[in-house]
């Protein structure tokens, strides 16, 4: 599927901004799942590309001048191939890195029980979907119930959350049962539900030695398919933020995000 993506983040400040430094993870990389036909990234300052510790293509930029408003814009065309299986290259960290707990994915008895027995016969498409179904039943999709700081344990106790929370709960359940798992940030093409355009799902490691992963979407209870575009991976949401930064000045900040995805060549 051909997907044209426009992602704009607008900032406005109540007083002049004097300095800003940001790190961006807004660039999809080619893989078995997707071909990046073209992609452009614009920011108020010069962009410096680099590969982060998890293998993502990232960019940093900074400015040291007065600024009242600014915009970061990512646009491009990606062709997806509906391949849920991915093999990491040697430059990526070993899968065992993704067994380490984080503040957002710390395990407890409930999370371990949630994933218990699912992968006794290995990570397969059927077993990954079984765990996705378990989490889906326990974490009702409901916006406004959680924040970016809500942990997997808290979301499980609450029984509600968004894609980020469903991903964290699934990751924690995998790790608690000895299966490496990682967070995936990206886009999801849902023409009838544009609010889902910015999305999150997970990768489960099926073969540590081969660095082989299976990608599953808990929110939609499906394997990664032609509707998904991958941006970044990491141990949790905090490692995959599309935009992260610090600033000096600016007073109160107002941010507005617009993500539009169209299919085809239009």
PyMOL commands that set and color helices and strands:
alter all, ss='L'
color gray80, all
select helices_A, chain A and resi 95-99+109-115+125-138+152-158+163-176+194-196+237-239
alter helices_A, ss='H'
color red, helices_A
select strands_A, chain A and resi 2-24+34-42+48-51+57-63+67-80+85-87+140-141+160-161+181-188+198-207+212-217+222-223+228-234+243-249+253-263
alter strands_A, ss='S'
color yellow, strands_A
deselect
rebuild
show_as cartoon
